[in-house]
Amino acid sequence: MQQPYQPACPAPSEASGRSAPGTVGGEYHALLARHDAMRLRQRILGQGRAPVPDLAATSYDGAADQRLITQYLDLVTPFGDLIAHLYDEMFARWPYLRSLFPASMDFQRAHLARAFWYLIENLHRPAEVAAYFRQLGHDHRKLGVRPVHYEAFEAALVAALRRTAGPRWAEAVEQAWVRMLRFAVGSMVDGADAAIAEPPCWPGTVTAHERRRPDLAVLRVRVHEPYAYRAGQYAAVESPLMPQAWRHYSFASAPRPDGEVEFHIRRTGPDGVSEALVNRTRVGDVLRLGPAHGTMTLKEEDHPRDLLMVAGGTGWAPVRALLEEWASRRSTGGLPLRPPGRVHLFVGARNRTELYDAETLSQLAARHGRLRVVRVLDDDPVTPADGPMGEYGPLAEAVARDGQWSGHVAFVSGPAGMVGATVARLVAGGMLADRIRHDPVPDLMTASAGHPEAHPADGVVAGAAR
């Protein structure tokens, strides 16, 4: 059934969390809302027509363009100069586009470099690339990006390629870049069109802000509209203190009837979204949430299985949500055909003071007999007071030496290095890769930008930052 149309999410102002009527941001998003309403009406009226098949992924010879682009890649890499020239060109020719981007472009440039690498390295798998960029187009609706903006981006890219590459540049290589970009953009437009019946983003009011450490806060947010997500997923969050700068955070709670969600935010630097959310956000502020994504979720067939959950740092947030859902499934919905499996939970931190949710861990262990909790500390030695539920050393090693996990389903969340090491240990121990669910981990080749929690193609055109 077609869902009722929801208006475009207004751009929040620093004072009130919303665009006031008559402001540039408010008028722009109101215009987008009217445009989307007309498009949705046309779609509903045309539902009886046969769908047009999507042949782009099957007809595009990405491998041929990949060979040509790679052959001349040394002329435009590292991508720093190319991206700087691109944005200079775009903002000089279309100054109004600057408002779609965050104030600081540092992370924007890093994310675009990652997107270029992702495209070039995976262009021989066009179906995979198309699926990835369809999701990205879905996400870009919250930024107010329209197809005409992609056209401006293409023109700026062509000018930047010529300026960066110099006299050795070839027309055939330029056309390969254009085809690659148009393929990605076509997928993004498809993803945005497919999501036209849902809001581009969801405003939510901060109902609680609790500092657990100087660099960490727990936020609860009451979302204004119905918001669908699963325990274990994540969403982009924007603060009115940093318009158009978005960062991904995992939900720390399973869906609740009151529509309230919880996030655990660690400040990762002196500036950016994390600093604004930890240090300067107050109860009553209005944040914006993008659509939920992620596959680190519980499935129906997981209920009778033994589960392994591994959480490092604020990677505890999605694992906490998964445990909420696991506990609720055990207490509702009638009797299962088989008894529920056990959960082995490993929670890692550098020391005891960084176990910021220790009370919840103790309560969970006391409340659920089929849950085993193991605390793993990097720096603090285990004492007799820790009993049998304390470990010392790197989290991945503690998990590997504790038992044989090949028959379990594993959920791993936390810093990229820890996730990668734990997944490698589990696979080496005989666990099938399709039984391991974890947060997105950046490809090592593109992680040099130093943003371990960023996604490979965040902010291809606008608006991603830490």
C-alpha positions as CSV (number, residue, x, y, z in Angstrom):
1,M,0.0,0.0,0.0
2,Q,1.3,3.5,-0.8
3,Q,2.2,5.4,2.3
4,P,0.8,8.9,2.8
5,Y,3.1,11.7,1.7
6,Q,5.3,13.3,4.3
7,P,6.6,16.8,3.8
8,A,10.3,17.5,3.3
9,C,12.3,17.8,6.5
10,P,13.0,21.5,7.2
11,A,16.6,22.6,7.8
12,P,17.0,23.4,11.5
13,S,18.2,26.8,12.6
14,E,20.6,27.1,15.5
15,A,18.1,29.0,17.6
16,S,15.0,26.9,17.3
17,G,15.9,23.7,15.5
18,R,13.7,24.5,12.6
19,S,13.7,26.8,9.6
20,A,11.4,29.8,10.2
21,P,8.8,30.5,7.5
22,G,10.2,32.9,5.0
23,T,13.9,31.9,5.5
24,V,15.9,30.7,2.6
25,G,16.2,27.2,4.1
26,G,12.4,27.0,4.9
27,E,11.4,28.2,1.4
28,Y,13.8,25.8,-0.3
29,H,12.5,22.8,1.6
30,A,8.9,23.8,1.2
31,L,9.5,24.0,-2.6
32,L,11.0,20.5,-2.5
33,A,8.0,19.2,-0.5
34,R,5.6,20.6,-3.2
35,H,7.7,19.1,-6.0
36,D,7.8,15.7,-4.3
37,A,4.1,15.8,-3.7
38,M,3.4,16.3,-7.4
39,R,5.8,13.5,-8.3
40,L,4.2,11.2,-5.8
41,R,0.7,12.0,-7.2
42,Q,1.9,11.2,-10.7
43,R,3.3,7.9,-9.5
44,I,0.0,6.9,-7.8
45,L,-2.0,7.9,-10.9
46,G,0.4,5.8,-13.1
47,Q,0.4,2.6,-10.9
48,G,-1.4,0.6,-13.5
49,R,1.3,1.0,-16.0
50,A,4.0,-1.7,-16.6
51,P,7.2,-0.9,-14.7
52,V,10.2,0.1,-16.8
53,P,13.0,-2.5,-16.4
54,D,16.3,-1.2,-14.9
55,L,18.9,-2.2,-17.5
56,A,21.7,0.2,-16.4
57,A,23.7,-2.3,-14.4
58,T,23.5,-5.0,-17.1
59,S,24.3,-2.7,-20.0
60,Y,27.1,-0.7,-18.6
61,D,30.6,-2.1,-19.3
62,G,32.2,-0.9,-16.1
63,A,35.3,-3.2,-16.5
64,A,36.3,-1.4,-19.7
65,D,36.0,2.0,-18.1
66,Q,37.9,0.7,-15.1
67,R,40.9,-0.4,-17.2
68,L,41.0,3.0,-19.0
69,I,40.7,5.1,-15.8
70,T,43.3,3.0,-14.0
71,Q,45.8,3.4,-16.9
72,Y,45.8,7.2,-16.4
73,L,45.1,7.3,-12.7
74,D,48.6,8.6,-11.8
75,L,47.7,11.9,-13.5
76,V,44.9,12.7,-10.9
77,T,46.1,10.9,-7.7
78,P,46.3,11.5,-4.9
79,F,42.8,13.0,-5.2
80,G,43.5,16.1,-3.1
81,D,44.2,18.5,-5.9
82,L,41.4,17.1,-8.1
83,I,38.8,17.5,-5.4
84,A,40.0,21.0,-4.4
85,H,39.8,22.1,-8.1
86,L,36.3,20.4,-8.4
87,Y,34.8,22.3,-5.5
88,D,36.5,25.6,-6.5
89,E,35.0,25.3,-9.9
90,M,31.5,24.3,-8.7
91,F,31.2,27.1,-6.1
92,A,32.6,29.7,-8.5
93,R,30.0,28.8,-11.2
94,W,27.1,28.0,-8.9
95,P,27.6,29.9,-5.6
96,Y,24.2,28.9,-4.3
97,L,25.3,25.2,-4.1
98,R,27.7,26.1,-1.2
99,S,24.7,26.2,1.2
100,L,24.2,22.4,0.6
101,F,27.5,21.7,2.2
102,P,28.8,21.9,5.8
103,A,30.9,24.9,6.8
104,S,34.1,22.9,7.0
105,M,34.9,21.0,3.8
106,D,37.8,18.9,5.2
107,F,35.8,15.8,5.8
108,Q,33.7,16.4,2.7
109,R,36.8,16.2,0.6
110,A,38.0,13.0,2.4
111,H,34.6,11.3,1.9
112,L,34.6,12.2,-1.8
113,A,38.1,10.7,-2.2
114,R,36.8,7.5,-0.6
115,A,33.9,7.5,-3.0
116,F,36.2,7.8,-6.0
117,W,38.3,4.9,-4.8
118,Y,35.2,2.8,-4.2
119,L,33.9,3.4,-7.7
120,I,37.2,2.8,-9.4
121,E,38.0,-0.4,-7.5
122,N,34.6,-1.9,-7.9
123,L,33.5,-0.7,-11.4
124,H,33.9,-4.2,-12.8
125,R,31.0,-5.2,-10.5
126,P,28.3,-2.7,-11.7
127,A,25.4,-4.4,-10.0
128,E,27.1,-4.1,-6.6
129,V,28.0,-0.4,-7.3
130,A,24.4,0.3,-8.4
131,A,23.0,-1.1,-5.2
132,Y,25.4,0.9,-3.1
133,F,24.7,4.2,-4.8
134,R,20.9,3.6,-4.8
135,Q,21.1,3.6,-1.0
136,L,23.3,6.7,-1.1
137,G,20.7,8.5,-3.3
138,H,18.1,7.5,-0.7
139,D,20.2,9.1,2.0
140,H,21.0,12.2,0.0
141,R,17.3,13.2,0.0
142,K,17.8,14.7,3.4
143,L,20.3,17.2,2.0
144,G,18.0,18.6,-0.6
145,V,20.1,17.3,-3.5
146,R,18.3,17.3,-6.9
147,P,19.3,15.8,-10.3
148,V,20.3,19.3,-11.5
149,H,22.9,19.4,-8.8
150,Y,24.5,16.3,-10.1
151,E,24.8,17.9,-13.5
152,A,26.7,20.8,-12.0
153,F,28.9,18.3,-10.2
154,E,29.7,16.6,-13.5
155,A,30.6,19.8,-15.2
156,A,32.9,20.8,-12.3
157,L,34.5,17.3,-12.3
158,V,35.3,17.5,-16.0
159,A,37.0,20.9,-15.6
160,A,38.9,19.7,-12.5
161,L,40.1,16.6,-14.4
162,R,41.6,18.7,-17.2
163,R,43.2,21.1,-14.8
164,T,44.7,18.4,-12.6
165,A,45.9,16.0,-15.3
166,G,47.6,18.5,-17.6
167,P,48.7,18.0,-21.2
168,R,48.8,14.2,-21.0
169,W,45.0,14.0,-20.5
170,A,43.1,12.1,-23.1
171,E,39.5,12.6,-24.3
172,A,38.8,8.9,-24.0
173,V,39.8,8.8,-20.4
174,E,37.6,11.8,-19.6
175,Q,34.6,10.1,-21.2
176,A,35.3,7.0,-19.1
177,W,35.1,9.2,-16.0
178,V,31.9,10.8,-17.2
179,R,30.3,7.4,-17.8
180,M,31.4,6.2,-14.4
181,L,29.9,9.2,-12.7
182,R,26.7,9.1,-14.7
183,F,26.3,5.4,-13.8
184,A,26.7,6.2,-10.1
185,V,24.4,9.3,-10.3
186,G,21.7,7.3,-12.2
187,S,21.6,4.8,-9.3
188,M,21.4,7.6,-6.8
189,V,18.5,9.2,-8.6
190,D,16.8,5.8,-8.7
191,G,17.3,5.4,-5.0
192,A,15.9,8.8,-4.3
193,D,12.8,8.2,-6.5
194,A,12.1,4.9,-4.8
195,A,11.9,6.6,-1.4
196,I,9.7,9.5,-2.5
197,A,6.8,8.3,-0.3
198,E,8.8,8.7,2.9
199,P,10.2,11.8,4.6
200,P,13.7,12.8,3.6
201,C,14.6,13.0,7.3
202,W,12.9,12.9,10.7
203,P,13.1,15.8,13.3
204,G,13.4,14.7,16.9
205,T,13.6,16.5,20.2
206,V,16.3,15.7,22.7
207,T,14.6,14.5,25.9
208,A,17.6,13.6,27.9
209,H,21.4,14.4,27.7
210,E,23.5,12.5,30.3
211,R,27.3,12.8,30.5
212,R,28.8,9.5,31.3
213,R,32.4,10.6,30.8
214,P,33.9,14.0,29.9
215,D,34.1,12.8,26.3
216,L,30.9,10.7,26.1
217,A,27.2,11.4,26.4
218,V,24.0,9.4,26.2
219,L,21.2,11.1,24.3
220,R,17.6,10.2,24.1
221,V,15.5,11.7,21.3
222,R,11.8,11.7,20.8
223,V,11.2,11.5,17.0
224,H,8.3,13.6,15.8
225,E,7.0,11.2,13.1
226,P,6.8,7.4,13.0
227,Y,10.4,6.2,12.4
228,A,11.2,2.6,11.4
229,Y,14.4,1.0,12.4
230,R,15.8,-2.3,13.7
231,A,18.0,-3.0,16.7
232,G,21.6,-3.1,15.4
233,Q,21.1,-0.5,12.7
234,Y,22.5,3.1,12.5
235,A,21.4,6.4,11.1
236,A,22.9,9.8,10.1
237,V,22.3,12.5,12.7
238,E,22.5,16.3,12.1
239,S,22.8,18.9,14.8
240,P,21.4,22.5,14.3
241,L,24.8,23.7,15.6
242,M,26.4,22.3,12.4
243,P,23.9,22.5,9.5
244,Q,24.4,20.0,6.6
245,A,27.1,18.1,8.6
246,W,25.9,14.5,9.2
247,R,27.5,11.6,11.1
248,H,26.4,8.0,11.5
249,Y,25.5,6.7,15.0
250,S,24.1,3.3,16.0
251,F,20.8,3.1,17.9
252,A,21.4,2.0,21.5
253,S,17.8,0.9,22.0
254,A,15.4,-1.4,20.3
255,P,12.3,0.3,18.9
256,R,10.0,1.6,21.7
257,P,6.3,2.4,21.6
258,D,6.8,6.0,22.6
259,G,9.0,6.7,19.6
260,E,12.1,7.5,21.7
261,V,15.5,6.5,20.4
262,E,18.9,6.5,22.3
263,F,22.4,7.2,21.0
264,H,25.8,6.9,22.7
265,I,28.0,9.7,21.4
266,R,31.8,9.8,22.0
267,R,33.6,13.1,21.2
268,T,36.2,12.2,18.6
269,G,37.9,15.6,18.2
270,P,37.8,19.3,19.2
271,D,35.3,20.2,16.4
272,G,32.6,18.4,14.4
273,V,29.2,16.8,15.0
274,S,30.4,14.6,17.9
275,E,31.7,17.6,19.8
276,A,28.5,19.5,19.3
277,L,26.4,16.6,20.5
278,V,28.5,15.9,23.5
279,N,29.4,19.4,24.7
280,R,26.8,21.8,23.4
281,T,23.5,19.9,22.9
282,R,20.7,20.5,25.5
283,V,17.3,19.0,26.3
284,G,14.8,20.6,24.0
285,D,17.1,20.9,21.0
286,V,15.8,19.5,17.7
287,L,18.1,17.1,15.8
288,R,17.5,15.5,12.4
289,L,17.8,11.8,11.6
290,G,18.3,10.2,8.3
291,P,16.8,6.8,7.3
292,A,18.0,3.8,9.2
293,H,20.4,1.4,7.6
294,G,22.5,-1.7,8.4
295,T,22.2,-5.5,8.4
296,M,23.6,-6.3,11.9
297,T,20.2,-7.4,13.0
298,L,18.6,-10.4,14.6
299,K,16.7,-12.8,12.3
300,E,13.9,-15.2,13.2
301,E,16.2,-18.2,12.8
302,D,18.6,-16.7,15.3
303,H,16.2,-17.3,18.3
304,P,17.2,-20.9,19.1
305,R,20.9,-20.4,18.3
306,D,23.7,-19.6,20.6
307,L,24.9,-16.0,20.0
308,L,28.3,-14.3,20.4
309,M,28.2,-10.5,20.8
310,V,31.4,-8.5,20.9
311,A,31.4,-4.8,21.7
312,G,34.3,-2.3,22.0
313,G,33.9,1.3,23.2
314,T,30.6,2.9,22.0
315,G,30.2,-0.3,19.8
316,W,28.3,-1.3,23.0
317,A,25.4,0.9,21.8
318,P,24.0,-1.4,19.0
319,V,24.8,-4.5,21.0
320,R,22.8,-3.1,23.9
321,A,19.9,-2.6,21.4
322,L,20.2,-6.2,20.1
323,L,20.2,-7.5,23.7
324,E,17.0,-5.6,24.4
325,E,15.4,-7.2,21.3
326,W,16.7,-10.6,22.3
327,A,15.3,-10.3,25.8
328,S,11.9,-9.1,24.5
329,R,11.6,-12.0,22.1
330,R,12.2,-14.4,25.0
331,S,9.3,-12.9,27.0
332,T,6.7,-12.3,24.3
333,G,5.2,-14.0,21.3
334,G,4.3,-17.4,22.8
335,L,6.5,-20.4,23.4
336,P,9.3,-21.1,20.8
337,L,9.5,-24.6,19.2
338,R,13.0,-24.8,20.7
339,P,14.4,-23.2,23.9
340,P,16.2,-19.9,23.3
341,G,20.0,-20.1,22.8
342,R,22.6,-18.6,25.1
343,V,24.3,-15.3,24.6
344,H,28.0,-14.8,25.3
345,L,28.7,-11.1,25.5
346,F,32.2,-9.7,25.5
347,V,32.5,-5.9,26.3
348,G,35.9,-4.3,25.9
349,A,37.4,-1.0,27.1
350,R,40.9,0.3,27.9
351,N,40.2,0.4,31.6
352,R,37.4,0.3,34.2
353,T,36.6,4.0,33.9
354,E,35.8,3.6,30.2
355,L,33.1,0.9,30.9
356,Y,30.6,3.7,30.9
357,D,27.5,1.5,31.1
358,A,28.8,-1.0,33.7
359,E,25.6,-0.8,35.8
360,T,23.5,-1.9,32.8
361,L,25.9,-4.8,32.2
362,S,25.5,-6.0,35.8
363,Q,21.7,-5.7,35.6
364,L,21.5,-7.7,32.4
365,A,23.7,-10.5,33.7
366,A,21.6,-10.7,36.9
367,R,18.3,-10.7,35.0
368,H,19.0,-13.2,32.3
369,G,20.3,-16.6,33.2
370,R,21.1,-17.5,29.6
371,L,23.4,-14.4,29.2
372,R,27.1,-14.6,30.1
373,V,28.9,-11.3,30.4
374,V,32.7,-11.0,30.1
375,R,34.4,-7.6,30.7
376,V,37.7,-7.3,28.8
377,L,40.2,-4.5,29.8
378,D,43.2,-3.5,27.8
379,D,45.2,-1.7,30.6
380,D,43.8,-2.7,34.0
381,P,44.9,-6.2,35.2
382,V,42.2,-8.6,36.3
383,T,41.8,-8.8,40.1
384,P,40.1,-11.5,42.2
385,A,37.1,-9.0,42.6
386,D,36.5,-9.5,38.8
387,G,35.8,-13.2,39.4
388,P,35.6,-15.5,36.3
389,M,33.9,-12.8,34.2
390,G,37.0,-10.6,33.7
391,E,39.7,-10.8,31.0
392,Y,42.8,-8.8,30.3
393,G,44.3,-7.8,27.0
394,P,43.1,-7.1,23.4
395,L,39.4,-7.9,22.9
396,A,39.9,-10.0,19.8
397,E,42.4,-12.2,21.6
398,A,40.2,-12.6,24.6
399,V,37.3,-13.8,22.4
400,A,39.5,-16.2,20.5
401,R,41.0,-17.9,23.6
402,D,37.7,-18.1,25.5
403,G,36.1,-20.8,23.4
404,Q,35.2,-22.4,20.0
405,W,32.6,-20.3,18.3
406,S,32.0,-21.9,14.9
407,G,28.5,-23.0,15.8
408,H,27.4,-19.5,16.9
409,V,26.0,-16.4,15.2
410,A,28.3,-13.5,15.9
411,F,27.7,-9.7,16.2
412,V,30.7,-7.5,16.3
413,S,30.7,-3.7,16.9
414,G,33.2,-1.1,17.7
415,P,36.4,0.6,16.3
416,A,37.3,-0.6,12.8
417,G,40.6,-2.2,14.0
418,M,38.9,-4.2,16.7
419,V,36.1,-5.3,14.4
420,G,38.6,-6.4,11.7
421,A,40.8,-8.3,14.2
422,T,37.8,-10.0,15.8
423,V,36.3,-11.1,12.5
424,A,39.6,-12.4,11.3
425,R,40.0,-14.5,14.5
426,L,36.5,-15.9,14.2
427,V,37.0,-16.9,10.6
428,A,40.3,-18.5,11.4
429,G,38.6,-20.4,14.2
430,G,36.1,-22.0,11.7
431,M,33.2,-19.6,11.8
432,L,31.5,-19.1,8.4
433,A,31.7,-15.5,7.2
434,D,27.9,-15.3,6.6
435,R,27.4,-16.0,10.3
436,I,29.3,-12.9,11.3
437,R,27.4,-9.6,11.3
438,H,29.3,-6.4,11.9
439,D,29.3,-2.6,11.4
440,P,30.7,-1.3,8.1
441,V,34.5,-1.3,8.1
442,P,36.3,1.0,5.7
443,D,38.5,-0.6,3.1
444,L,42.1,-0.3,4.3
445,M,43.2,1.3,1.0
446,T,40.9,4.2,1.5
447,A,41.2,4.5,5.3
448,S,44.2,6.9,5.1
449,A,41.8,9.9,5.7
450,G,41.7,8.8,9.3
451,H,38.0,8.6,9.8
452,P,37.3,5.0,11.0
453,E,33.6,5.6,11.5
454,A,32.9,7.0,8.0
455,H,31.3,5.0,5.3
456,P,33.1,4.6,1.9
457,A,30.8,6.9,-0.1
458,D,29.4,9.2,2.5
459,G,28.7,12.7,1.1
460,V,29.5,12.0,-2.6
461,V,27.8,15.3,-3.5
462,A,27.0,17.0,-0.3
463,G,26.8,17.0,3.5
464,A,28.7,14.2,5.2
465,A,31.0,15.0,8.1
466,R,32.1,13.7,11.4
